[in-house]
C-alpha cells in the first residue's frame, strides 16, 4: 500500500515541514515506471501517455515523464495528461524540468548530474513538491539531501542498455548500504527486471525504476502487474528481516 515503505527504512526519516510534501513522500514507493524516451537507442519512442496508462493499470505507484529532446510545450501537455490519468492512483514526476513539473501540477521533479542543481530546483518548485536527484555513491546521496532533495535515485544497480552511463554497476550490496545509511527514500535504477526487482526491494530500495523490462514486454500492463507484485513481496521480506540485515 502507498506509504507503507517508509516504516521499513533502517534509519530515521527526515520529514519535510510541509504536510503536502510529507504526504507525497509517504507515497513514494513500489514500481516506478519511466515513460517517454525510446527504450533502446534508435528505437521509435512510444506515446508516453499510453505508456503511463498501461503502467498505472498494472499497479505502478510512480510515473516519471522523461522526454529529453521534446519541445517544452509537448512535455507540458504530456505531463498534464499523465497527471490527470494518475490522480488518486500514483505520483507523477517530471524529469529535468522543475518549471514544467510545477506548471503541470505534478508531484515532483527529478534532476540528474547535468540538470539544475538541487537547491535551484527546490527554489523553482517550492516546498510542496518532491525533488529527487541522481546519485552514484553514498556521499552523492548525502550531498543531495543536504542541498534540499528529499529522495535520491541510485544506480545503475545492474548493467543497462537503456541509457549510456559511464559508471559501473553499483550492485545490491552497495544499494543495501546506501538505503540503510540515508534518512530518505532511495529509488534504485538501472537494469532492473522481473528476475531482480524482488532482490532490489529486499536490499532496502523504497522504489524500483524500470523502463526496458516494462515496455519491451508485449503486454506492458501485465508486466507492470508482475513487477509491482514482485517488488511488494521483496519489500515485505526485507522489512521482516529487520534493519541492517540481509534477508
N, C-alpha and C positions, 0 to 999 in steps of 0.2 A: 504494500500500500504506500502511496506517496507520503513522505515524511518519516517513514519507518527507519530509513537508513541512518539518520542522524544519531539514533540511540546506540548504534553499534560502533561508533568511532572510538578507537582506543584512547585518544587524547581529549582534553576538554575543548568544547567548541567555543569559539569566539563569535558571539551572536551580534548581528547588526542592531543599531538603535531603532531603526525604522520598523514598525510592525509589518508593513507590506513587504519589506525586504526580508524579514525573518520568515514570513510565510512562504515566500518564493524559495528561499534557501532550504527550507524544510522539505520542499517537494523535489529537490534536485537529486534524483536517484534512478537507478534502473537502466533500461535501454535508452541510449542517447543516439538518435538517428541523425546523421548529417546528410542533408539533401541539397541538390543544386548542381554542382560541378560534375563533369563526367567522372565515372568511377575509375576508368583506366585511361592513360594517355592516348589521345587520338580517337577515343570513343565519342559518340554523339551524346551531348548532355540531355537528360530526360527533363520533363516538366517537374520542377521542384514541388509544385502544389500537389500534383498527382502522387509523387513520391511520399510527401508528407501524409497524405490521406491514407495510403497503404500502411505506412509505419504506425500511424495513430490507431488505425483499425486493428493492428496486430498487437498493440499494447505498449508502444514507445511512450516514455514519460517525459522525454525532452526531444525537441526538434531543433537542430541548428541549420539555419539557412546559410549556405556558403556559395556565393556567386562572385568569384574573384574578378572576372573581367566584364561583367554585365554593367550597363549604364545604371546610374543611381535610381532613375525612375523605375526601371524594371525590377531592381532589387526591392524597392519600397512597395511596389504593387504586389510582388510575390509574398513579401513579409506580411503585409496586411491580410492577404487571403489566408495565409497559414495561421496567423493569429486567430482569425475567425473560426477556422476549422478546429483549432486546438483548444478553444475556450472551454474551460471546465474539465479538460482531459490531460493536457500536458503543457509544460513550459515551452516557450519559443525564444531561441537565442539567435541573434544576427551576428554573423562572422564579420570581423574587421571594422564595422561601421557603427559607432555609438550614436551618431546623429540619426541614422535610419532606424536603428533599434528604438529610439525614443519616439520618432515620428510614427512608426508603425504600431506602437502600443505593445511592443514585445516585452518579454520578461527580463531580457538582459542582452549583453554583448560579449563576444569572445575576441580577445586581441592576441595576436601572435608576436613573434620576435621582430617582425618588420612593420608592425602596425603602431598605432598611437601608444605611448606609454600608459601604464595602468592609471596613474594619477590624472592624466588628461582625459582618459576615457571616463573615469568616475566623475570628473567635473562636467562632462557633457551629459551623462545620463542621470545624474543626481543620486540621491540617497536610496531610492526605492528599487532600482533595477540591479540585477546581478552583473558582476564583472568577472569574467574568467580570463585566465592567462595561460598560454602555452609554456610548459617548463620541461627541462630535461634532467634536473638534479634537485636534491632536497634544498640546496642553497637557493636555486632559482625559485622554488616554491615559497620559501621563507621571504625572499625579497619581494615577490609578487604580493603576498599578503600584507607585508609592511607598507607597500605602496598603495594599498586600497582595494586589491582584489578580494573576493570572498570565497572563491574556489579556484582550483587550478586544473588544467589539462596536463597529464603527464604521459610521456611516451617518446618514441614509439615503444610499446611493450614488446611487440614482435616485429619481424621484418614486414614491410608493406610496400605494395606497388601502387597504391592509390595516390601517394604524394611523395615527391622527391625530398628525402630528409637525409642530411649528412650524418646525423647522429646514429650510432649503433643501437640496436635494440636494447632496451633497459632491462627487460626480463621481470619475472614475477617476484623474485627476492627483493629487488630494489623497489618495486611497486609496494610491496608489503612494508618496507622500511619507511618510505615516504608517507604512505597512508597512515602509518602508526605515529609518525612524528608531527605531522601538520595538524593544527587545530581547525581544519576546514575540509570540506569535501574535495576528493580527488577524482577526477574523471580520467579513466585510463583510455588511451587511444593508440591505434597502430597495429594492424594485422590481426585484430580480434575476430574470431569466428565462432561458430556454434560449438566446436570442439574445445575451445579455450575460454569462453566467456564465463563459465562457472568458476574456473580457476582464478580469473581476474577478480570476480566478486569475492571469492574466499580470501584473496590477498588483501582485501580491505577497500577496494575501489567503491566509491559511492555510486558511480555510474560507469558504463562502458560505451564509448563512442564507436559506432560501426557505420561503415559505408559499403565497401565491396561485398562483404558477406551477406549484406541485406539486399542490395539492389542488383547484384549479379544473379540472384535467385530468380527462377521462373515465376514464382509467386511470392512477391515481397511481403504481402500481408501474412501469409503463413510462416514465412521465415522470421518475420518480426515477432510473431507469437512464440515461436520456438526459442528465439534468442532471449526474449523477455522472461520466459519461464525458466530457462537455464540460468540466467543471471539471478533470479529470485531464489532459486534453490541453492546456488552457491553462496549467496549473501546470508541466507539463513544458517547454512553450515558454518560460515565464518563467524557469525555472531555467537553461535552456540559454542564455538571453540574458545571464545574469550579473548580479551585484549592481548595483543602481542604474541599470540600463539598461532602457529600454522596448523590448520585443521588437517 
